[in-house]
Amino acid sequence: MPLNRRKFLGRAAATGAGAALAGGAAGSAEAAGHGHGPGGHGSGRPAKRYSFTVMGTTDLHGNVFNWDYFTDQEFDDKAHNDVGLAKISTLVNAVRAEKGRRNTLLIDAGDTIQGTQLSYYYAKVDPITAGRGPVHPMAQAMNKIGYDAAALGNHEFNYGIPVLRKFEEQCDFPLLGANALDAKTLRPAFRPYSMHRLRTPHGRDVKVAVLGLTNPGIAIWDKQNVQGKMVFPGLEEQAAKWVPKLRSMGADVVVVSAHSGSSGTSSYGDQLPYVENAAGLVAEQVPGIDAILVGHAHTEIPEYFVENKKTGKKVVLSEPLKWGQRLTLFDFELVWGRGRWTVEKVRASVLNSNTVAEDPRITGMLGDEHKKVVAYVNQVIGTSTVAMTTAEAAWKDEPLIDLINLVQVETVKAALAGGEYAALPVLSQASCFSRTAKVPAGRMTIRDAAGLYPFENTLEARLLTGAQIKEYLEYSAKYYAQTPAGGPVDTAKLTNAEGTPDYNYDVVSGLTYEIDIAKPKGSRIVNLAFEGKPLDAKAQFVFAVNNYRASGGGAFPHIASAKQLWVNSEEIRNTIITWVKAKGTVDPASFASVDWRLTRDGVPVF
């Protein structure tokens, strides 16, 4: 029986978790099935039917509370979305009350233990791997809510395999990854699937299989953590292997939880022979799948149908928005016939977590952990002489991005001092990861510094030539929409051309250059100079670069195949914090300069 969304949302928005829990007994009997009389196809009697719902989240990224640790206040965005498992819990409670708990499953599609200062704190500051370490807040919350299974995401590997294994141990539900294989045996390193029985009023249970698939990009994005230990073949290949097995084991319904977008594209070019965003391809190529919970891409897809090429059957896909902003519902309708259950219909939709209050069971249970992290991120580590922001860093050379590059250059120079490459000039790349990062004038805290670098990237040094740097910059400049000279420039339409995210636009320090946005992509970098002279195409440079980019993330040219001179295991974010602590004062007058600018036919845009 489909959820009455108008009734549910009105009730839940008005009264939150309490009413959501209280309103459910009436729905469970209906949800258990209809047409209770005996009979089947061709018998002249009503067919036996059963309905159930699979709920799904993805890309939670360490969000339990509706809180932004970087701004130290309740989360909010332009669309007034809310985040966190405490909100999701309220939605789940209401759905279970409406449907009957035994007629529901709750799964996740990965990227669970990285992304907020809460998750960072329990991986690095008070790690769950310590002797009698704490239980990870995400494990506590997901256990309390009652998850049935979760696929592995690529960010699960950011803190290393020991942290992931400890998190797995702390979860009351399985972490699934059919294509996460032991490098030596090529056997699954995690459980490939989970099988769930749903009791019906008609004698035979419904067996629901959940197949977990993760992202093959792990092999390059977290190469340091997984090389020689695990390999990650393509999703289509492993789904084709496992789905028939699940059917032969008696699965009436097969749901795939895939940490992989639906677009069929990859952000790392040809660095791996596997597609990063392969969920749609899995639906298209592998028979026997009823629904796919999609993750990884951070987009909202309430319902999307893909026709399987071999059977002609339409498979439903759904991707709920990241960080607990949405909850997907797959509503299944089954019919009994010829001695088995068959999926007659399945539809997908999403619920918005901003319509409900946080579940006090979750916020109360983890209140102490939340307070510890708030205190941690508000530690003062230095002083800034002026206020700085990244609000315009996507189109202007701003001091906060210069600060990232300065720290990276100094770190690499120190690491290479006295060695073979010590005399080479060091260049550095950085992106505007967040347009809301800011540092106030006066006291500078950990959260101010961490807000500049919200990802767990580490630092490397690679060897590039002047010609390769030029091509690298040309590739980066595709981020801008071609804008004719003379007319107005709308910054809302200027950036993110071809869907390029902010984190895949790099500026490079140590050079001066202009980006002529009136020119087509591939021919925009002009007046490129080093120390006041045109850049020598044959000159060699040390390039300070984050591990995501160095591994091929974003598919920038040359960098993934460039010689590695040095690599660091510490997050760049922590390197920045350590640098600020050591300096005591951050004064952009001592390091900031305008080294690049946007132009049109030689005329500056800003």
Salt bridges, closest charged atoms under 4 A:
ASP59 OD1 - HIS61 NE2 3.55
ASP59 OD1 - HIS259 NE2 4.00
ASP59 OD1 - HIS298 NE2 3.19
ASP76 OD1 - HIS80 ND1 3.13
ASP82 OD2 - LYS87 NZ 2.80
GLU98 OE1 - ARG11 NH2 3.64
ASP111 OD2 - HIS61 NE2 3.32
ASP111 OD2 - HIS259 NE2 3.09
GLU168 OE1 - ARG165 NH1 2.95
GLU169 OE2 - LYS166 NZ 3.06
ASP205 OD2 - ARG197 NH1 3.83
ASP252 OD1 - ARG204 NH2 3.16
GLU276 OE2 - HIS296 NE2 2.54
GLU284 OE1 - LYS309 NZ 3.65
ASP290 OD2 - ARG247 NH2 2.82
ASP290 OD1 - LYS313 NZ 2.52
GLU300 OE1 - ARG326 NE 3.24
GLU303 OE2 - ARG347 NE 2.56
ASP331 OD2 - ARG5 NH2 3.45
ASP331 OD1 - LYS99 NZ 3.22
GLU344 OE1 - ARG49 NH1 2.32
ASP359 OD2 - ARG361 NE 3.06
GLU392 OE1 - LYS396 NZ 3.01
GLU456 OE2 - ARG573 NH2 1.97
GLU460 OE1 - ARG462 NE 2.91
GLU471 OE1 - HIS558 NE2 2.85
GLU474 OE2 - LYS470 NZ 3.17
GLU498 OE2 - LYS521 NZ 2.50
ASP502 OD2 - ARG435 NE 2.88
ASP506 OD1 - ARG549 NH2 2.82
GLU571 OE2 - LYS124 NZ 3.93
